[in-house]
Amino acid sequence: PQVYLDGQKLNFDVPPIIDNDRTLVPLRAIFEAMGADVQWVDTTRTVKAKRGNTEVILQIGSLYPAVNGQVWALDVPAKIINDRTLAPLRFVGEAFGGQVGWDDSTRTVTITSAPLNARAVALTVNSGEVNLRSGPGVIHESLEMVGVGERLAILGEKDGWYQVSRSGLTGWIAGWVVDVAWEENEPAEEEPALEPEKPVIKPEPVKPEKPGDDVVWLSSVIDKKGLHIIMESGSELDSDSIEKSARIKYTFADKQIEGLYLLKKEFGGGYVNAEAKNQGEDLTIEITFPSDAEYKTSLSDDGKKATVTIFNYITSVERKTFAHTGERIIINTALPSFDYTSLLEDDTIYITLNDVMPGKVEKQYRYSSDLVSRIRFVSTDRGQSTQVTIDTDNLGKYVFAESGEKQAFTVLMVEKGDIKPREKNLVVLDPGHGGNDTGARGKEVDEKDVNLAIALKAGAILMKNGIHVEYTRKTDVTVGLEERALIANDFNAELFVSIHNNSDTARKGHGTETYYYAPLSMPELYMQIDER
Protein backbone atom coordinates (compact mmCIF):
# COMPACT_ATOMS: atom_id res chain seq x y z
CA PRO A 1 0.00 0.00 0.00
CA GLN A 2 0.98 3.63 -0.60
CA VAL A 3 0.84 6.00 2.38
CA TYR A 4 0.11 9.73 2.15
CA LEU A 5 0.43 12.07 5.15
CA ASP A 6 -1.32 15.44 4.80
CA GLY A 7 -1.24 15.02 1.03
CA GLN A 8 2.47 14.09 0.81
CA LYS A 9 3.55 10.59 -0.20
CA LEU A 10 5.82 8.88 2.33
CA ASN A 11 8.65 6.57 1.29
CA PHE A 12 9.87 3.76 3.56
CA ASP A 13 12.91 1.51 3.55
CA VAL A 14 10.60 -1.26 4.87
CA PRO A 15 7.22 -1.27 3.10
CA PRO A 16 3.84 -1.73 4.86
CA ILE A 17 2.57 -5.31 5.18
CA ILE A 18 -0.77 -7.10 5.65
CA ASP A 19 -0.99 -9.26 8.79
CA ASN A 20 -4.25 -11.09 9.63
CA ASP A 21 -6.21 -8.68 7.39
CA ARG A 22 -4.66 -5.68 9.17
CA THR A 23 -2.24 -3.22 7.57
CA LEU A 24 1.00 -2.66 9.52
CA VAL A 25 3.01 0.46 8.69
CA PRO A 26 6.44 1.82 9.74
CA LEU A 27 5.77 3.59 13.03
CA ARG A 28 8.88 5.76 13.43
CA ALA A 29 8.78 7.15 9.89
CA ILE A 30 5.13 8.23 10.20
CA PHE A 31 5.40 9.53 13.76
CA GLU A 32 8.47 11.61 12.91
CA ALA A 33 6.77 12.93 9.76
CA MET A 34 3.99 14.14 12.08
CA GLY A 35 6.58 15.99 14.15
CA ALA A 36 6.78 13.54 17.05
CA ASP A 37 9.93 12.71 19.00
CA VAL A 38 10.45 8.92 18.94
CA GLN A 39 12.66 6.90 21.29
CA TRP A 40 13.45 3.17 21.50
CA VAL A 41 13.95 1.48 24.88
CA ASP A 42 15.93 -1.65 24.05
CA THR A 43 15.71 -3.28 27.50
CA THR A 44 11.91 -3.48 27.36
CA ARG A 45 11.54 -3.46 23.53
CA THR A 46 9.30 -0.43 23.84
CA VAL A 47 8.64 2.58 21.59
CA LYS A 48 8.02 5.93 23.32
CA ALA A 49 6.81 8.87 21.24
CA LYS A 50 5.76 12.39 22.21
CA ARG A 51 4.02 15.05 20.13
CA GLY A 52 2.83 18.17 21.88
CA ASN A 53 1.05 17.05 25.04
CA THR A 54 0.42 13.51 23.79
CA GLU A 55 2.67 10.59 24.78
CA VAL A 56 2.43 7.14 23.19
CA ILE A 57 3.97 3.97 24.68
CA LEU A 58 3.94 0.79 22.58
CA GLN A 59 5.67 -2.47 23.52
CA ILE A 60 6.58 -4.93 20.78
CA GLY A 61 4.29 -7.96 20.88
CA SER A 62 1.69 -6.30 23.13
CA LEU A 63 -1.94 -5.75 22.15
CA TYR A 64 -2.35 -2.94 24.70
CA PRO A 65 -0.40 0.29 23.99
CA ALA A 66 -1.10 3.44 26.02
CA VAL A 67 -1.88 6.98 24.87
CA ASN A 68 -1.50 9.48 27.71
CA GLY A 69 -1.98 6.61 30.14
CA GLN A 70 -5.20 5.44 28.46
CA VAL A 71 -4.97 1.81 27.28
CA TRP A 72 -5.92 1.10 23.64
CA ALA A 73 -6.71 -2.39 22.31
CA LEU A 74 -5.16 -3.66 19.05
CA ASP A 75 -6.25 -6.56 16.85
CA VAL A 76 -2.63 -7.47 16.05
CA PRO A 77 0.56 -6.47 17.90
CA ALA A 78 3.45 -4.37 16.62
CA LYS A 79 6.36 -6.30 15.07
CA ILE A 80 10.05 -5.84 14.28
CA ILE A 81 10.80 -6.42 10.58
CA ASN A 82 14.27 -5.69 9.19
CA ASP A 83 15.09 -3.62 12.29
CA ARG A 84 11.99 -1.43 11.81
CA THR A 85 8.90 -1.28 14.02
CA LEU A 86 5.66 -1.91 12.12
CA ALA A 87 2.38 -1.23 13.91
CA PRO A 88 -1.34 -1.32 12.98
CA LEU A 89 -2.22 1.50 10.58
CA ARG A 90 -5.27 2.83 12.42
CA PHE A 91 -3.38 3.10 15.71
CA VAL A 92 -0.39 4.85 14.10
CA GLY A 93 -2.67 7.30 12.31
CA GLU A 94 -4.99 8.06 15.22
CA ALA A 95 -2.71 7.93 18.29
CA PHE A 96 -1.89 11.64 17.92
CA GLY A 97 -5.44 12.59 16.96
CA GLY A 98 -5.15 12.08 13.19
CA GLN A 99 -7.66 10.64 10.74
CA VAL A 100 -7.09 7.55 8.57
CA GLY A 101 -8.63 6.76 5.19
CA TRP A 102 -8.28 3.78 2.83
CA ASP A 103 -8.93 3.63 -0.92
CA ASP A 104 -9.27 -0.04 -1.81
CA SER A 105 -9.19 0.53 -5.58
CA THR A 106 -5.72 2.15 -5.45
CA ARG A 107 -4.58 0.49 -2.19
CA THR A 108 -3.79 3.93 -0.81
CA VAL A 109 -3.67 4.98 2.84
CA THR A 110 -4.33 8.64 3.67
CA ILE A 111 -3.51 10.11 7.07
CA THR A 112 -4.55 13.63 8.09
CA SER A 113 -2.68 14.77 11.19
CA ALA A 114 -4.34 16.80 13.94
CA PRO A 115 -3.18 20.40 14.63
CA LEU A 116 -0.09 20.30 16.85
CA ASN A 117 -0.99 23.28 19.00
CA ALA A 118 -4.65 22.68 19.75
CA ARG A 119 -6.68 22.52 22.93
CA ALA A 120 -10.03 20.98 23.81
CA VAL A 121 -12.49 23.75 24.66
CA ALA A 122 -15.96 22.19 24.59
CA LEU A 123 -17.77 18.90 24.10
CA THR A 124 -21.11 17.75 22.71
CA VAL A 125 -22.81 14.55 23.93
CA ASN A 126 -23.32 12.30 20.89
CA SER A 127 -25.01 9.18 22.24
CA GLY A 128 -28.23 9.11 24.30
CA GLU A 129 -28.22 10.17 27.94
CA VAL A 130 -24.84 9.88 29.70
CA ASN A 131 -23.69 10.13 33.29
CA LEU A 132 -22.13 13.25 34.79
CA ARG A 133 -19.93 11.69 37.48
CA SER A 134 -18.18 13.04 40.56
CA GLY A 135 -14.77 11.83 39.36
CA PRO A 136 -12.93 10.56 36.25
CA GLY A 137 -14.08 6.92 36.15
CA VAL A 138 -17.16 4.71 36.22
CA ILE A 139 -16.57 3.87 39.90
CA HIS A 140 -17.56 7.43 40.85
CA GLU A 141 -21.18 8.24 41.63
CA SER A 142 -23.50 9.69 39.01
CA LEU A 143 -24.48 13.27 39.82
CA GLU A 144 -27.09 13.64 37.07
CA MET A 145 -27.79 12.73 33.44
CA VAL A 146 -26.75 14.80 30.40
CA GLY A 147 -28.84 14.60 27.23
CA VAL A 148 -27.70 13.94 23.65
CA GLY A 149 -26.73 17.11 21.77
CA GLU A 150 -25.97 19.07 24.95
CA ARG A 151 -22.81 21.17 24.73
CA LEU A 152 -20.61 21.89 27.76
CA ALA A 153 -17.38 23.80 28.33
CA ILE A 154 -14.32 21.68 29.18
CA LEU A 155 -12.44 22.57 32.36
CA GLY A 156 -9.88 19.75 32.45
CA GLU A 157 -8.97 16.27 31.27
CA LYS A 158 -7.77 13.10 32.99
CA ASP A 159 -7.49 9.43 31.92
CA GLY A 160 -9.82 9.87 28.94
CA TRP A 161 -12.45 11.79 30.94
CA TYR A 162 -13.38 15.48 30.63
CA GLN A 163 -14.20 17.77 33.55
CA VAL A 164 -17.13 20.05 32.71
CA SER A 165 -19.44 22.57 34.32
CA ARG A 166 -23.23 22.22 33.99
CA SER A 167 -25.62 24.70 35.64
CA GLY A 168 -23.09 25.40 38.38
CA LEU A 169 -22.37 21.69 38.97
CA THR A 170 -18.85 20.42 38.19
CA GLY A 171 -18.42 16.80 37.11
CA TRP A 172 -16.77 14.39 34.68
CA ILE A 173 -17.96 12.85 31.38
CA ALA A 174 -16.34 9.91 29.53
CA GLY A 175 -14.46 10.89 26.38
CA TRP A 176 -15.93 8.06 24.29
CA VAL A 177 -19.51 9.42 24.38
CA VAL A 178 -18.78 12.98 23.20
CA ASP A 179 -17.52 15.01 20.25
CA VAL A 180 -14.73 17.39 21.27
CA ALA A 181 -14.27 20.90 19.90
CA TRP A 182 -10.62 21.87 19.39
CA GLU A 183 -9.26 25.39 19.17
CA GLU A 184 -5.90 26.14 17.58
CA ASN A 185 -3.67 28.41 19.60
CA GLU A 186 -0.07 29.60 19.68
CA PRO A 187 2.47 27.52 21.62
CA ALA A 188 2.69 28.64 25.23
CA GLU A 189 5.34 28.19 27.85
CA GLU A 190 4.85 25.02 29.84
CA GLU A 191 3.02 25.66 33.09
CA PRO A 192 2.97 23.53 36.25
CA ALA A 193 0.24 20.88 36.20
CA LEU A 194 -2.88 21.81 38.14
CA GLU A 195 -5.01 19.53 40.25
CA PRO A 196 -7.85 17.99 38.19
CA GLU A 197 -10.45 19.75 40.36
CA LYS A 198 -9.13 23.16 39.30
CA PRO A 199 -9.86 24.65 35.88
CA VAL A 200 -7.08 23.84 33.44
CA ILE A 201 -8.63 25.61 30.47
CA LYS A 202 -10.63 28.80 30.49
CA PRO A 203 -14.27 27.80 29.90
CA GLU A 204 -15.68 28.47 26.44
CA PRO A 205 -19.17 29.97 26.30
CA VAL A 206 -21.84 27.27 26.16
CA LYS A 207 -24.00 27.37 23.04
CA PRO A 208 -26.92 29.75 23.63
CA GLU A 209 -30.51 28.69 22.98
CA LYS A 210 -30.45 31.00 19.97
CA PRO A 211 -27.09 31.32 18.11
CA GLY A 212 -26.00 34.77 16.96
CA ASP A 213 -27.14 36.03 13.56
CA ASP A 214 -23.62 36.16 12.12
CA VAL A 215 -22.30 32.80 13.41
CA VAL A 216 -22.81 29.10 12.65
CA TRP A 217 -22.72 26.28 15.21
CA LEU A 218 -21.62 22.83 14.05
CA SER A 219 -22.82 19.66 15.81
CA SER A 220 -23.75 16.03 15.19
CA VAL A 221 -26.42 13.64 16.44
CA ILE A 222 -26.76 9.88 15.94
CA ASP A 223 -30.24 8.40 16.14
CA LYS A 224 -32.08 5.49 14.57
CA LYS A 225 -32.44 7.41 11.30
CA GLY A 226 -28.68 7.82 10.84
CA LEU A 227 -25.89 10.33 11.48
CA HIS A 228 -26.93 13.99 11.27
CA ILE A 229 -24.41 16.80 10.71
CA ILE A 230 -26.17 20.00 11.84
CA MET A 231 -25.26 23.59 10.93
CA GLU A 232 -27.41 26.26 12.58
CA SER A 233 -27.45 30.03 12.95
CA GLY A 234 -29.60 32.78 14.47
CA SER A 235 -30.52 34.06 11.01
CA GLU A 236 -31.37 32.50 7.66
CA LEU A 237 -28.44 30.64 6.10
CA ASP A 238 -27.46 32.06 2.72
CA SER A 239 -25.35 29.27 1.27
CA ASP A 240 -23.96 27.75 -1.88
CA SER A 241 -23.21 24.02 -1.88
CA ILE A 242 -21.15 21.76 -4.12
CA GLU A 243 -22.02 18.06 -3.97
CA LYS A 244 -19.62 15.48 -5.35
CA SER A 245 -19.18 11.79 -4.68
CA ALA A 246 -18.83 11.33 -0.89
CA ARG A 247 -18.25 15.07 -0.37
CA ILE A 248 -20.40 18.18 0.26
CA LYS A 249 -18.98 21.68 0.59
CA TYR A 250 -21.07 24.57 1.93
CA THR A 251 -20.14 28.24 1.68
CA PHE A 252 -22.07 30.53 4.04
CA ALA A 253 -21.91 34.22 3.17
CA ASP A 254 -21.20 36.70 5.98
CA LYS A 255 -20.97 33.97 8.64
CA GLN A 256 -18.20 32.78 10.98
CA ILE A 257 -17.82 29.48 12.85
CA GLU A 258 -18.29 29.56 16.60
CA GLY A 259 -17.41 26.68 18.95
CA LEU A 260 -16.85 23.28 17.36
CA TYR A 261 -14.96 23.49 14.04
CA LEU A 262 -13.97 19.84 13.50
CA LEU A 263 -16.10 16.68 13.70
CA LYS A 264 -15.00 13.09 13.15
CA LYS A 265 -17.36 10.13 13.52
CA GLU A 266 -16.73 6.43 12.78
CA PHE A 267 -19.10 5.24 10.08
CA GLY A 268 -19.22 2.01 8.08
CA GLY A 269 -15.55 1.09 8.47
CA GLY A 270 -14.48 4.65 7.63
CA TYR A 271 -15.25 8.12 8.94
CA VAL A 272 -17.61 11.01 8.46
CA ASN A 273 -15.66 14.26 8.78
CA ALA A 274 -16.92 17.84 8.98
CA GLU A 275 -14.43 20.71 8.97
CA ALA A 276 -15.32 24.39 9.24
CA LYS A 277 -12.98 27.21 8.14
CA ASN A 278 -13.40 30.97 8.34
CA GLN A 279 -12.28 32.48 5.02
CA GLY A 280 -12.43 36.24 5.15
CA GLU A 281 -16.01 37.27 5.86
CA ASP A 282 -17.40 33.90 4.73
CA LEU A 283 -17.44 30.39 6.18
CA THR A 284 -16.91 27.04 4.46
CA ILE A 285 -17.92 23.68 5.92
CA GLU A 286 -16.76 20.55 4.09
CA ILE A 287 -18.34 17.19 4.91
CA THR A 288 -16.87 13.88 3.69
CA PHE A 289 -18.15 10.34 4.17
CA PRO A 290 -17.63 6.77 2.82
CA SER A 291 -18.32 6.50 -0.90
CA ASP A 292 -21.01 3.81 -0.52
CA ALA A 293 -23.11 5.86 1.93
CA GLU A 294 -26.37 7.54 0.93
CA TYR A 295 -27.45 10.93 2.27
CA LYS A 296 -29.94 13.75 2.02
CA THR A 297 -29.76 17.49 2.75
CA SER A 298 -32.51 19.53 4.35
CA LEU A 299 -33.35 23.00 5.68
CA SER A 300 -35.54 23.69 8.71
CA ASP A 301 -36.33 26.36 11.30
CA ASP A 302 -37.16 28.94 8.60
CA GLY A 303 -33.87 28.30 6.83
CA LYS A 304 -31.73 28.77 9.96
CA LYS A 305 -30.72 25.11 10.24
CA ALA A 306 -29.07 23.02 7.52
CA THR A 307 -28.74 19.27 8.07
CA VAL A 308 -26.90 16.53 6.20
CA THR A 309 -28.24 13.09 7.13
CA ILE A 310 -26.08 10.07 6.28
CA PHE A 311 -28.28 6.97 6.43
CA ASN A 312 -27.45 3.73 8.20
CA TYR A 313 -26.90 0.84 5.79
CA ILE A 314 -25.70 -2.75 5.54
CA THR A 315 -21.96 -2.85 4.89
CA SER A 316 -21.45 -6.60 4.50
CA VAL A 317 -22.97 -10.05 5.07
CA GLU A 318 -21.09 -13.07 6.41
CA ARG A 319 -22.02 -16.72 6.83
CA LYS A 320 -20.20 -18.88 9.36
CA THR A 321 -20.77 -22.36 10.80
CA PHE A 322 -20.56 -23.54 14.37
CA ALA A 323 -20.81 -26.87 16.19
CA HIS A 324 -21.80 -29.69 13.82
CA THR A 325 -24.66 -28.22 11.80
CA GLY A 326 -25.17 -24.74 13.23
CA GLU A 327 -25.17 -21.64 11.01
CA ARG A 328 -24.55 -17.97 11.75
CA ILE A 329 -25.59 -15.15 9.45
CA ILE A 330 -23.82 -11.90 10.41
CA ILE A 331 -25.21 -8.62 9.05
CA ASN A 332 -22.80 -5.73 9.59
CA THR A 333 -24.13 -2.15 9.59
CA ALA A 334 -22.53 1.28 9.43
CA LEU A 335 -24.15 2.48 12.67
CA PRO A 336 -25.39 0.70 15.80
CA SER A 337 -28.76 0.87 17.55
CA PHE A 338 -31.52 0.07 15.09
CA ASP A 339 -34.89 -1.55 15.71
CA TYR A 340 -35.99 -4.78 14.07
CA THR A 341 -39.01 -7.06 13.90
CA SER A 342 -39.10 -10.74 13.02
CA LEU A 343 -41.52 -13.46 11.98
CA LEU A 344 -41.21 -17.22 11.42
CA GLU A 345 -43.45 -18.88 8.84
CA ASP A 346 -42.84 -22.58 8.24
CA ASP A 347 -39.03 -22.74 7.84
CA THR A 348 -38.59 -19.16 6.63
CA ILE A 349 -37.36 -16.34 8.92
CA TYR A 350 -38.44 -12.79 8.03
CA ILE A 351 -36.52 -9.89 9.63
CA THR A 352 -37.19 -6.20 9.03
CA LEU A 353 -34.26 -3.90 9.85
CA ASN A 354 -35.94 -0.54 10.42
CA ASP A 355 -34.17 2.56 9.07
CA VAL A 356 -31.31 0.45 7.69
CA MET A 357 -30.78 0.66 3.92
CA PRO A 358 -29.58 -2.39 1.93
CA GLY A 359 -26.40 -0.62 0.86
CA LYS A 360 -24.47 -2.47 -1.80
CA VAL A 361 -25.13 -6.03 -0.62
CA GLU A 362 -26.33 -8.54 -3.20
CA LYS A 363 -30.09 -9.04 -3.56
CA GLN A 364 -29.70 -12.71 -2.69
CA TYR A 365 -27.09 -15.20 -1.52
CA ARG A 366 -27.39 -18.96 -2.16
CA TYR A 367 -25.70 -21.58 0.02
CA SER A 368 -25.25 -25.33 -0.39
CA SER A 369 -25.85 -26.25 3.24
CA ASP A 370 -28.41 -28.54 4.88
CA LEU A 371 -29.78 -25.71 7.05
CA VAL A 372 -29.66 -22.42 5.10
CA SER A 373 -30.37 -22.44 1.37
CA ARG A 374 -30.89 -18.74 0.53
CA ILE A 375 -30.89 -15.21 1.98
CA ARG A 376 -32.68 -12.32 0.28
CA PHE A 377 -32.47 -8.57 0.88
CA VAL A 378 -35.33 -6.31 -0.26
CA SER A 379 -35.68 -2.57 0.23
CA THR A 380 -38.90 -1.52 2.00
CA ASP A 381 -40.48 1.60 3.50
CA ARG A 382 -39.61 3.78 0.49
CA GLY A 383 -36.06 2.52 0.52
CA GLN A 384 -35.36 3.42 4.15
CA SER A 385 -35.59 -0.11 5.63
CA THR A 386 -34.55 -3.64 4.62
CA GLN A 387 -36.40 -6.93 4.80
CA VAL A 388 -34.13 -9.96 5.23
CA THR A 389 -35.58 -13.35 4.28
CA ILE A 390 -33.72 -16.50 5.35
CA ASP A 391 -34.91 -19.77 3.74
CA THR A 392 -34.05 -22.80 5.90
CA ASP A 393 -34.66 -26.55 6.07
CA ASN A 394 -35.13 -28.63 9.23
CA LEU A 395 -34.82 -25.52 11.46
CA GLY A 396 -34.83 -26.43 15.13
CA LYS A 397 -34.14 -23.15 16.92
CA TYR A 398 -32.92 -19.65 16.12
CA VAL A 399 -31.89 -16.61 18.16
CA PHE A 400 -30.75 -13.04 17.42
CA ALA A 401 -27.68 -11.41 18.94
CA GLU A 402 -25.74 -8.14 18.66
CA SER A 403 -22.02 -7.49 19.02
CA GLY A 404 -20.73 -5.34 21.90
CA GLU A 405 -20.61 -2.33 19.55
CA LYS A 406 -24.09 -3.28 18.23
CA GLN A 407 -22.93 -2.98 14.61
CA ALA A 408 -23.04 -6.72 13.90
CA PHE A 409 -26.53 -8.27 13.93
CA THR A 410 -26.30 -12.05 14.09
CA VAL A 411 -28.85 -14.79 13.43
CA LEU A 412 -27.81 -18.11 15.02
CA MET A 413 -29.62 -21.27 13.81
CA VAL A 414 -29.39 -24.96 14.68
CA GLU A 415 -31.07 -28.03 13.21
CA LYS A 416 -33.71 -29.94 15.13
CA GLY A 417 -31.30 -32.80 15.81
CA ASP A 418 -28.85 -30.45 17.57
CA ILE A 419 -31.25 -29.36 20.32
CA LYS A 420 -30.09 -31.05 23.50
CA PRO A 421 -31.96 -31.36 26.80
CA ARG A 422 -30.62 -29.11 29.56
CA GLU A 423 -28.10 -30.92 31.79
CA LYS A 424 -29.19 -29.88 35.27
CA ASN A 425 -26.03 -30.94 37.14
CA LEU A 426 -23.52 -29.25 34.78
CA VAL A 427 -21.71 -25.91 35.36
CA VAL A 428 -19.38 -24.46 32.70
CA LEU A 429 -16.64 -22.13 34.00
CA ASP A 430 -15.18 -19.58 31.59
CA PRO A 431 -11.81 -18.02 32.64
CA GLY A 432 -11.70 -14.73 30.70
CA HIS A 433 -8.95 -13.92 28.16
CA GLY A 434 -5.99 -16.31 27.73
CA GLY A 435 -3.06 -16.94 25.38
CA ASN A 436 -2.10 -13.77 23.49
CA ASP A 437 -5.04 -11.93 25.09
CA THR A 438 -3.67 -10.95 28.51
CA GLY A 439 -6.65 -8.90 29.67
CA ALA A 440 -5.87 -6.19 32.23
CA ARG A 441 -2.20 -5.92 33.19
CA GLY A 442 -0.78 -5.09 36.60
CA LYS A 443 2.70 -5.18 38.06
CA GLU A 444 4.06 -8.59 37.07
CA VAL A 445 0.53 -10.03 36.80
CA ASP A 446 -1.87 -10.59 33.91
CA GLU A 447 -5.63 -10.85 34.33
CA LYS A 448 -5.76 -14.05 32.26
CA ASP A 449 -3.65 -15.92 34.87
CA VAL A 450 -5.77 -14.74 37.81
CA ASN A 451 -8.99 -15.68 36.00
CA LEU A 452 -7.71 -19.19 35.32
CA ALA A 453 -6.54 -19.72 38.90
CA ILE A 454 -9.96 -18.69 40.25
CA ALA A 455 -11.81 -20.91 37.76
CA LEU A 456 -9.74 -24.01 38.59
CA LYS A 457 -10.14 -23.42 42.33
CA ALA A 458 -13.90 -22.87 42.00
CA GLY A 459 -14.20 -25.97 39.81
CA ALA A 460 -12.43 -28.13 42.38
CA ILE A 461 -14.84 -26.94 45.10
CA LEU A 462 -17.89 -27.63 42.91
CA MET A 463 -16.71 -31.11 41.94
CA LYS A 464 -16.04 -31.90 45.59
CA ASN A 465 -19.73 -31.18 46.17
CA GLY A 466 -20.93 -33.46 43.39
CA ILE A 467 -21.32 -30.91 40.59
CA HIS A 468 -20.20 -31.83 37.05
CA VAL A 469 -17.81 -29.08 35.84
CA GLU A 470 -16.52 -28.21 32.36
CA TYR A 471 -14.24 -25.34 31.29
CA THR A 472 -13.83 -23.16 28.20
CA ARG A 473 -10.09 -23.40 28.85
CA LYS A 474 -7.92 -25.15 31.46
CA THR A 475 -4.55 -23.82 30.28
CA ASP A 476 -3.10 -20.56 28.94
CA VAL A 477 -4.58 -20.74 25.44
CA THR A 478 -6.46 -18.24 23.29
CA VAL A 479 -10.22 -18.81 23.09
CA GLY A 480 -12.25 -16.30 21.05
CA LEU A 481 -15.53 -14.82 22.23
CA GLU A 482 -17.44 -16.69 19.54
CA GLU A 483 -15.82 -19.98 20.57
CA ARG A 484 -16.85 -19.42 24.19
CA ALA A 485 -20.48 -18.89 23.15
CA LEU A 486 -20.39 -22.04 21.03
CA ILE A 487 -18.94 -24.07 23.90
CA ALA A 488 -21.69 -22.78 26.21
CA ASN A 489 -24.42 -23.67 23.69
CA ASP A 490 -22.89 -27.05 22.94
CA PHE A 491 -22.79 -28.12 26.60
CA ASN A 492 -26.29 -26.67 27.24
CA ALA A 493 -25.37 -26.46 30.93
CA GLU A 494 -27.62 -25.33 33.75
CA LEU A 495 -25.13 -22.55 34.57
CA PHE A 496 -22.39 -20.77 32.58
CA VAL A 497 -20.07 -18.54 34.64
CA SER A 498 -17.56 -16.14 33.02
CA ILE A 499 -14.79 -14.95 35.35
CA HIS A 500 -12.96 -11.62 34.96
CA ASN A 501 -10.89 -9.24 37.09
CA ASN A 502 -11.40 -5.62 36.08
CA SER A 503 -8.85 -2.84 36.50
CA ASP A 504 -9.16 0.89 37.18
CA THR A 505 -6.85 3.85 37.67
CA ALA A 506 -8.35 4.36 41.17
CA ARG A 507 -6.67 2.03 43.67
CA LYS A 508 -9.46 2.33 46.25
CA GLY A 509 -11.96 0.29 44.26
CA HIS A 510 -12.63 -3.25 45.53
CA GLY A 511 -15.33 -5.90 45.75
CA THR A 512 -17.26 -7.93 43.16
CA GLU A 513 -19.91 -7.28 40.54
CA THR A 514 -22.21 -9.91 39.06
CA TYR A 515 -24.15 -9.78 35.79
CA TYR A 516 -26.82 -12.40 35.26
CA TYR A 517 -29.80 -13.14 33.01
CA ALA A 518 -33.09 -12.92 34.90
CA PRO A 519 -36.08 -13.49 32.60
CA LEU A 520 -39.67 -13.48 33.83
CA SER A 521 -39.78 -17.19 33.04
CA MET A 522 -37.36 -17.77 35.96
CA PRO A 523 -39.04 -15.95 38.86
CA GLU A 524 -36.44 -17.05 41.43
CA LEU A 525 -33.78 -15.02 39.60
CA TYR A 526 -36.09 -12.20 38.55
CA MET A 527 -37.09 -11.52 42.17
CA GLN A 528 -33.41 -10.98 43.08
CA ILE A 529 -33.17 -7.81 40.95
CA ASP A 530 -34.14 -5.54 43.83
CA GLU A 531 -32.11 -7.54 46.35
CA ARG A 532 -28.96 -6.99 44.31
Helices and strands as residue ranges (DSSP letters): E 2-5, E 8-10, E 17-19, E 22-26, H 27-33, E 37-41, E 46-51, E 54-59, E 66-67, E 70-71, E 79-81, E 84-88, H 89-94, E 99-103, E 108-112, E 118-125, E 130-133, E 142-146, E 151-158, E 161-166, E 169-174, G 175-177, E 178-184, E 215-223, E 226-232, E 239-244, E 247-252, E 256-257, E 262-267, E 270-279, E 282-288, E 295-300, E 305-311, E 314-322, E 326-333, E 340-345, E 348-353, E 364-366, E 372-380, E 385-392, E 395-402, E 408-415, G 416-418, E 423-431, E 441-442, E 445-446, H 447-464, E 468-471, H 481-491, E 493-499, H 523-526, H 528-531
